[in-house]
Amino acid sequence: MATTTHTVTNQAPPLVGYDVFRSDRVLAEAVERHLDPGLLDEALGELSTLGTSAGSAQAQEWGAQANAYPPVLRTHDRYGNRIDEVDFHPAWHRLLGHAVTNGLTDAWGRPGGHVRRAAGFLVWTQAEPGHGCPLSMTHAAVPALRADPELAAFWEPKLTSQVYQGEELAAPAAKTGVLFGMGMTEKQGGSDVRANTTEAVPLAADGEYALTGHKWFCSAPMSDAFLVLARAPGGLSCFLVPRVLDDGTRNTFRIQRLKDKLGNRSNASGEVEFDGTWARRVGEEGRGVRTIIEMVAATRLDCVLGSAALMRQAVAQAVHHAAYRSAFGGSLIGKPLMRNVLADLALESEAATVLALRLAAAYDADTDGERALLRLAVPAAKYWVTKRAVPVAAEALECLGGNGYVEESGMPRLLREAPLNSIWEGSGNVQALDVLRALGREPAAMDAYLREVGAARGADHRLDGAVKDLLTELADLEGAEGRARRLVERMALVLQGSLLVRYAPSAVADAFCGSRLGGDWGAAFGTLPHTLDLAAVVERARPELPA
């Protein structure tokens, strides 16, 4: 019915019906840069297809539904039998199933697999970030399971399968595709997993144990199997806990409750208890942290990717809105102050994406030097990039004004999601301390980092000055814990600056180095030097809609 009071004008159209991958110049360039030319045509086609799905009205509706109808725990069936199942809205299964069938748990066994999967993860989780958790856990379980070749031979083909069977629990042998979760933290310890008390008692068969204890945070509790830490006679060890045993009976896996979280509403995170729960040891007794650390490292990179995806979607929405909105006599995107804000946000997003894809490429290269780089760069990136997601999401929301504060815009969901990746898989202090540990114990990691940032030497005097200052700080690590955050922040910024100087357009590299490394920057977004070519930076970030 037509209104008689007014005509609706000056409203931006919804950002829908577009290719999330192709419209992201930064991501597309990174994929082309890091993939072997022989893989490009196939990979670009796959990513464009996925990007079109991610930008569709259907995917956006799935994301809204999965958050509007969060998972529900059913501890018992109608007859009183303990079942410990989590029910999800069909939209959740459609999102997760689409991700699995598009290879987002399959990186370890195909050429360029990590870059292709990282780009796909960054694209698809923009439709809905919550289901990234089971994708990440399933993907990251592979390197941990390889500590036991027999376990890896059975489980790895199922983990990397592009068949989604997440709607049913069944004996592992009966499933083609499976999902994995993880349980490390306990009430009394949190990130201090060496305080864990869950007990693992050896059974008669070699490598089999009975677990008794709890996990305060269990990621993706509806999964087919879990990697958990428990205390065996030989010390803290890693174990595989299946939900269903080989004979088809349910393993003892009691889901006490689901967490009522700030954001990430579509995804289930639970508190679980073990009571004589059957488990199979992965790796050696007493070396549980070392065994599971490869899984942790892979999930930390996914935290970087997830935050980069969130920032990209927030910036895309803000730039799109400003491009169609008029205010104070002209286009909002053409106003110098709004352009400064958008350019500043775009710099943060581009730096996050370029760094995340560089780390994914290091996984694909799998050389000693690249592995050494990852040891230092992953926790540094995880520390810094995930922390930038909150202010980026908040400022991008403000660009939409009151419309951005309304749930229908989708911006509040991004803002609630933004703190998550900084907390999961080790919060900021844990990452900073991990960087210090690598600096103190693994000189090859520092050498690899310096080689990477040194590749841009002489290209920008502000970057060169930042590297020099950083070397001065690194020369004296005595009492470094108190200044660890400052040090790690600087390491991440220098690494981002080096990558942008080498690979980004000059307008982007100039603005980043002048603000983040040269000090010509305020305490809020929108304080870039006004003499820069900010219009070019904003235009680069603008998503392209089909004609």
C-alpha positions in Angstrom: 0.0 0.0 0.0 1.4 3.4 -0.9 2.0 5.8 1.9 0.2 9.1 2.0 2.7 10.8 4.4 6.0 10.7 2.5 8.1 9.1 -0.2 11.1 6.9 0.8 14.3 8.4 -0.8 18.0 8.6 -0.1 18.3 5.1 1.3 21.2 2.8 0.2 20.0 -0.4 -1.5 20.9 -3.6 0.3 24.4 -5.0 -0.5 23.2 -8.2 -2.0 23.4 -10.2 -5.2 27.1 -9.7 -5.7 30.3 -11.8 -5.8 32.0 -11.3 -2.4 35.3 -12.7 -3.8 35.5 -10.8 -7.1 34.4 -7.6 -5.5 37.3 -7.7 -3.0 40.2 -6.6 -5.1 42.7 -7.1 -2.2 41.7 -10.7 -1.7 41.7 -11.5 -5.4 45.1 -10.0 -5.8 46.5 -12.0 -2.9 45.2 -15.3 -4.3 46.7 -14.5 -7.7 50.0 -13.5 -6.0 50.4 -16.7 -3.9 49.0 -19.5 -6.1 50.9 -21.3 -8.8 49.7 -20.0 -12.2 48.7 -23.5 -13.2 46.1 -23.5 -10.4 44.7 -20.0 -10.9 41.9 -20.6 -13.4 40.4 -23.4 -11.4 40.8 -21.7 -8.0 39.5 -18.3 -9.2 36.5 -20.0 -10.7 35.7 -21.9 -7.5 36.2 -18.8 -5.3 34.0 -16.7 -7.6 31.2 -19.3 -7.4 31.5 -19.4 -3.6 31.6 -15.6 -3.6 28.4 -15.4 -5.6 26.7 -17.7 -3.1 28.0 -15.7 -0.2 26.6 -12.5 -1.6 23.2 -14.0 -2.4 20.0 -13.1 -0.6 19.7 -16.8 0.2 23.0 -16.9 2.2 22.1 -13.7 4.0 18.8 -15.1 5.0 20.4 -18.3 6.3 22.8 -16.2 8.4 19.9 -14.2 9.9 17.9 -17.4 10.6 20.8 -19.2 12.2 21.3 -16.3 14.6 17.6 -15.7 15.3 17.1 -19.4 16.2 20.3 -20.4 18.1 21.1 -24.0 18.9 19.2 -25.9 21.6 20.6 -28.6 23.9 18.6 -31.8 24.4 20.1 -33.7 27.3 17.4 -36.5 27.4 14.9 -38.0 25.0 11.2 -38.3 25.8 11.8 -41.5 27.7 14.5 -40.2 30.0 17.5 -41.6 28.2 20.6 -39.4 28.1 21.3 -38.3 24.5 23.3 -35.1 24.8 22.4 -33.7 21.4 22.4 -30.2 20.0 19.6 -29.2 17.6 20.3 -26.5 15.0 18.0 -24.5 12.7 18.1 -25.9 9.1 19.8 -22.7 8.0 22.9 -23.7 10.1 23.2 -27.0 8.4 22.8 -25.3 5.0 25.6 -22.9 5.8 27.9 -25.5 7.2 27.1 -28.0 4.5 27.8 -25.5 1.8 31.2 -24.7 3.4 32.2 -28.4 3.6 31.1 -29.2 0.1 33.2 -26.3 -1.1 36.4 -27.6 0.4 36.7 -25.4 3.5 37.9 -28.3 5.6 40.2 -29.6 2.8 43.6 -27.8 2.8 46.3 -30.2 3.7 46.3 -32.6 0.7 45.8 -30.5 -2.4 48.2 -28.1 -4.2 47.8 -24.5 -2.9 45.2 -25.9 -0.5 45.9 -23.4 2.3 45.6 -20.3 0.2 42.5 -21.6 -1.6 40.9 -22.6 1.7 41.9 -19.4 3.5 40.4 -17.3 0.7 37.2 -19.4 0.7 37.0 -19.2 4.5 37.3 -15.4 4.3 34.6 -15.1 1.7 32.0 -17.6 3.0 32.2 -16.6 6.7 31.1 -13.1 5.7 27.7 -14.6 5.1 27.7 -15.8 8.7 30.7 -16.1 11.0 29.5 -18.5 13.7 29.8 -21.7 11.7 33.4 -21.0 11.1 34.2 -22.7 14.4 33.5 -26.3 13.4 35.1 -25.6 10.0 38.2 -24.4 11.8 38.3 -27.2 14.3 37.8 -29.9 11.6 40.5 -28.4 9.4 43.0 -27.9 12.2 42.6 -31.5 13.6 44.6 -32.9 10.7 48.2 -32.0 11.8 47.5 -33.1 15.4 46.2 -36.5 14.2 49.3 -37.0 12.1 51.2 -37.6 15.3 49.6 -41.1 15.1 49.8 -42.5 11.5 47.2 -45.1 12.2 44.7 -42.6 13.4 45.5 -40.2 10.6 44.9 -42.9 8.0 41.4 -43.5 9.3 40.3 -40.0 10.2 42.0 -37.7 7.7 40.0 -38.7 4.6 36.8 -38.1 6.6 38.0 -34.7 8.0 38.9 -33.4 4.5 35.9 -35.0 2.8 33.6 -32.7 0.8 30.6 -34.7 2.0 28.5 -33.1 4.8 26.9 -35.5 7.2 26.7 -33.1 10.2 23.0 -33.7 10.9 23.4 -37.2 12.4 25.6 -39.0 14.9 26.8 -42.4 13.8 29.7 -44.8 14.2 32.8 -43.3 12.6 33.2 -46.1 10.1 29.7 -45.5 8.8 30.4 -41.8 7.9 32.2 -40.4 4.8 32.5 -36.9 6.3 33.0 -35.9 9.9 33.4 -32.8 12.0 35.8 -32.3 14.9 35.7 -30.2 18.0 38.3 -29.5 20.7 38.3 -29.3 24.5 41.3 -27.9 26.4 40.2 -25.4 29.1 38.9 -26.3 32.5 37.2 -24.2 35.2 40.3 -23.9 37.4 42.8 -23.1 34.7 41.4 -21.4 31.6 44.4 -20.8 29.3 46.7 -22.4 31.9 46.0 -25.9 30.5 48.8 -27.4 32.7 46.4 -26.9 35.6 44.0 -29.4 34.0 42.7 -32.1 36.3 40.8 -34.4 33.9 42.2 -37.9 34.6 43.1 -40.5 31.9 43.3 -44.1 33.2 44.9 -46.6 30.9 42.8 -49.5 29.7 43.9 -53.0 28.7 44.3 -52.2 25.0 47.4 -50.2 24.1 46.6 -46.5 23.6 43.1 -46.7 25.1 42.1 -44.8 28.2 39.1 -43.9 30.3 38.6 -40.2 31.0 37.0 -38.6 34.0 36.7 -34.9 34.4 35.3 -31.8 32.6 35.9 -29.1 30.0 34.7 -25.6 30.8 34.7 -24.7 27.1 34.2 -27.3 24.5 34.1 -26.0 20.9 31.5 -27.4 18.6 30.0 -30.0 21.0 27.8 -31.5 18.4 30.8 -32.9 16.5 31.7 -36.5 15.7 34.9 -36.5 17.7 37.1 -34.2 19.8 40.7 -33.7 20.6 41.1 -33.1 24.4 43.8 -32.8 27.0 43.8 -35.0 30.0 46.3 -36.1 32.7 47.7 -39.6 32.1 50.2 -41.4 34.3 53.0 -39.9 32.1 51.6 -36.4 32.3 49.3 -34.1 30.3 48.5 -35.9 27.1 46.3 -35.5 24.0 43.3 -37.8 23.3 40.8 -38.4 20.6 37.2 -38.8 22.0 34.5 -40.0 19.6 30.9 -39.3 20.3 29.9 -42.7 18.9 31.9 -45.9 19.5 32.8 -48.4 16.8 29.9 -50.7 17.9 27.4 -47.9 17.4 26.8 -47.1 21.1 27.1 -43.6 22.5 30.3 -42.7 24.3 29.9 -41.0 27.6 29.9 -37.3 26.7 27.6 -35.3 28.9 26.8 -31.8 27.7 25.9 -29.9 30.8 24.8 -26.7 29.2 25.5 -24.4 26.2 27.2 -21.0 26.8 25.0 -17.9 26.5 27.5 -15.8 24.6 27.7 -12.1 23.7 27.8 -12.9 20.0 28.5 -16.0 17.9 24.9 -16.9 18.7 24.4 -19.4 15.9 27.3 -21.6 17.1 27.2 -23.9 20.1 29.9 -23.8 22.7 29.4 -26.1 25.7 30.4 -27.4 29.1 31.0 -31.1 29.0 31.8 -33.9 31.5 33.6 -37.2 31.0 32.8 -40.2 33.3 34.7 -43.3 32.2 34.7 -41.9 28.7 36.6 -44.0 26.2 39.5 -42.2 24.5 42.4 -43.0 22.3 45.8 -41.4 23.0 47.2 -39.2 20.2 51.0 -38.9 20.4 53.1 -39.7 23.4 52.1 -39.6 27.0 53.2 -36.4 28.7 53.5 -34.5 25.4 49.9 -33.4 25.0 50.5 -29.7 24.5 53.2 -30.4 21.9 50.8 -32.8 20.1 47.8 -30.4 20.1 49.8 -27.2 19.4 49.7 -27.7 15.6 45.9 -27.7 15.9 46.0 -24.6 18.0 48.3 -22.8 15.5 46.0 -23.6 12.6 43.0 -22.4 14.5 44.8 -19.2 15.4 45.4 -18.5 11.8 41.6 -19.0 11.3 41.0 -16.4 14.0 43.1 -14.0 11.9 41.1 -15.0 8.8 37.8 -14.7 10.6 38.6 -11.2 11.8 39.8 -10.2 8.4 36.5 -11.4 7.0 34.5 -9.5 9.6 36.5 -6.3 8.9 36.0 -6.7 5.2 32.3 -7.1 5.5 32.0 -4.2 7.9 34.0 -1.9 5.6 32.2 -3.1 2.5 28.9 -2.2 4.1 30.1 1.2 5.2 31.6 2.2 1.8 28.5 0.8 0.0 26.2 2.9 2.3 28.3 6.1 1.8 28.3 5.6 -1.9 24.5 5.8 -2.2 23.7 8.2 0.7 23.5 12.0 0.2 24.0 14.4 3.1 24.6 18.1 3.5 24.2 18.8 -0.2 26.4 16.1 -1.7 27.3 12.4 -1.8 28.4 11.1 1.6 31.4 9.2 0.1 32.6 12.5 -1.4 32.7 14.4 1.9 36.4 14.8 2.9 35.8 13.8 6.5 33.8 10.7 5.7 36.3 9.8 3.0 39.1 10.0 5.7 37.1 7.6 8.0 36.4 5.1 5.2 40.0 5.2 3.9 41.3 4.6 7.5 39.0 1.6 7.9 39.9 0.3 4.4 43.6 0.4 5.3 43.0 -1.8 8.4 41.0 -4.3 6.4 43.5 -4.5 3.6 46.4 -5.0 5.9 44.6 -7.8 7.7 43.7 -9.6 4.5 47.2 -9.3 3.0 48.8 -10.6 6.2 46.4 -13.5 6.6 46.9 -14.8 3.0 50.7 -14.4 3.3 50.5 -16.8 6.3 48.3 -19.2 4.5 50.9 -19.2 1.7 53.6 -20.1 4.2 51.6 -23.2 5.2 51.5 -24.2 1.5 55.3 -23.6 1.0 56.1 -25.8 4.1 59.8 -25.1 4.1 62.0 -24.7 7.1 62.1 -20.9 6.6 58.3 -20.6 6.2 57.6 -22.8 9.2 60.0 -20.6 11.2 58.1 -17.5 10.1 54.8 -19.0 11.1 56.1 -19.7 14.6 56.5 -16.0 15.2 54.1 -14.4 12.7 50.9 -16.4 13.6 50.7 -15.4 17.3 51.7 -11.8 16.4 49.0 -11.6 13.7 46.5 -13.3 15.9 47.2 -10.7 18.7 46.9 -7.6 16.5 44.5 -8.4 13.7 41.8 -9.9 16.0 42.1 -6.8 18.3 41.5 -4.4 15.4 38.1 -6.1 14.6 36.3 -4.4 17.4 37.1 -0.7 16.6 36.7 -1.4 12.9 33.2 -2.9 13.4 32.2 -0.1 15.7 33.3 2.7 13.4 31.9 1.0 10.3 28.5 0.7 12.1 28.7 4.4 12.9 29.1 5.2 9.2 25.6 4.0 8.8 24.3 6.3 11.5 21.2 5.1 13.3 20.5 2.6 10.5 23.7 0.8 11.6 22.5 0.5 15.2 19.4 -1.4 14.0 19.5 -5.2 13.9 18.1 -5.3 10.3 21.3 -3.7 9.0 23.4 -6.7 10.2 26.0 -4.4 11.7 25.1 -5.2 15.3 25.8 -8.8 14.7 29.2 -8.0 13.3 30.0 -5.8 16.4 28.9 -8.6 18.8 31.1 -11.1 16.9 34.1 -8.8 16.8 35.7 -9.6 20.2 35.5 -13.3 19.8 38.6 -14.2 17.8 40.8 -12.2 20.2 39.6 -14.5 23.0 39.4 -17.9 21.4 42.6 -20.0 21.1 44.5 -17.8 23.6 43.6 -14.2 24.4 45.9 -11.2 23.8 48.3 -11.8 26.7 48.7 -15.5 25.7 49.7 -14.5 22.2 52.1 -11.8 23.4 53.8 -14.3 25.7 54.0 -16.9 23.0 55.8 -14.4 20.8 58.3 -13.7 23.6 58.8 -17.5 24.1 59.6 -17.9 20.4 62.0 -14.9 20.5 63.8 -16.4 23.4 64.0 -20.0 22.3 63.8 -20.1 18.5 66.3 -17.8 16.8 65.3 -19.2 13.4 61.9 -17.6 13.8 63.3 -14.2 14.3 65.7 -14.6 11.3 62.7 -15.6 9.2 60.7 -12.6 10.3 63.5 -10.2 9.6 64.0 -11.7 6.2 60.4 -11.2 5.4 60.2 -7.5 6.5 63.6 -6.9 5.0 62.3 -7.7 1.5 60.9 -4.2 1.4 64.0 -2.5 2.6 64.6 0.9 1.1 61.1 1.2 -0.4 59.7 3.5 2.3 61.7 5.5 4.8 59.0 5.2 7.5 59.1 1.5 7.3 62.9 1.4 7.4 62.7 3.6 10.5 60.2 1.4 12.2 62.3 -1.7 11.5 65.3 0.1 13.0 63.4 1.0 16.1 62.0 -2.5 16.4 65.5 -4.0 16.3 66.5 -1.7 19.1 63.6 -3.0 21.2 64.4 -6.6 20.3 68.0 -6.2 21.3 67.1 -6.2 25.0 64.4 -8.6 26.0 65.2 -8.4 29.7 62.0 -7.8 31.6 60.1 -7.8 28.3 56.9 -9.2 29.6 55.6 -5.9 30.8 56.0 -4.4 27.4 55.1 -7.5 25.4 51.9 -6.1 23.9 53.6 -3.0 22.7 56.4 -5.1 21.1 54.1 -7.6 19.4 51.8 -4.8 18.1 54.9 -3.2 16.5 56.0 -6.5 15.0 52.6 -7.0 13.4 52.4 -3.5 12.1 55.9 -3.7 10.6 55.1 -7.0 8.9 51.9 -5.5 7.5 53.7 -2.4 6.3 56.3 -4.5 4.6 53.6 -6.5 2.7 51.7 -3.4 1.7 54.8 -1.6 0.5 55.6 -4.6 -1.7 52.1 -5.5 -3.0 49.6 -2.7 -2.5 49.0 0.4 -4.7 51.2 3.3 -3.6 48.2 5.3 -2.2 47.5 2.4 0.2 51.1 1.8 1.2 51.8 5.5 1.7 48.7 6.0 3.9 49.5 2.9 6.0 53.2 3.8 6.5 52.4 7.4 7.2 49.8 6.6 9.9 50.7 3.3 11.5 54.5 3.5 11.2 55.2 7.2 10.8 53.0 8.4 13.6 50.9 10.9 11.6 47.7 9.4 13.0 45.2 10.2 15.8 43.5 7.9 18.4 40.4 7.3 16.3 39.7 6.3 12.7 39.4 9.2 10.3 42.6 11.0 11.4 44.8 10.2 8.4 46.9 13.0 6.9 44.6 15.0 4.6 47.3 15.3 1.9 47.1 11.6 1.0 45.1 10.2 -2.0 42.3 8.9 0.2 39.8 8.7 -2.6 41.8 6.0 -4.3 42.0 4.0 -1.1 38.2 4.2 -0.6 37.5 3.3 -4.2 39.7 0.2 -3.9 37.6 -1.0 -0.9 34.2 -0.4 -2.6 32.4 -3.6 -3.5 31.4 -3.8 -7.1 27.8 -4.7 -7.8 26.7 -6.4 -11.0 25.5 -3.9 -13.7 
